[in-house]
Amino acid sequence: MKIQQDHLKHFSVCLSVAFAASSIEAGCGASFGQSFVAGIIAGGAIGVGKEYGDKCAPGNKWDWSDIGADMAGAVIGSALGSLFSLLNH
């Protein structure tokens, strides 16, 4: 199975956003779960926002496989960023 370049971009951007958000939350004293959720929300919002923009653009459409790549990146980025909360406790 070949992974499309577009999916790698979706994955990496959402991973980066989720990692940053969860790391910041963890650095501010949030628990693992709280920082994990914050990262998923941030990464997921970026992905859904991008897809909504694509849907509204002429000649483009909503793509559920892009949302899948977005959410995979958000979950992994959140998990990695939330690990910083374990250092604080």
Secondary structure by P-SEA (a helix, b strand, c coil): ccccaaaaaaaaaaaaaaaaaaaaaaaacccaaaaaaaaaaaaaaaaaaaaaaaaacccbbbbaaaaaaaaaaaaaaaaaaaaaaaaac
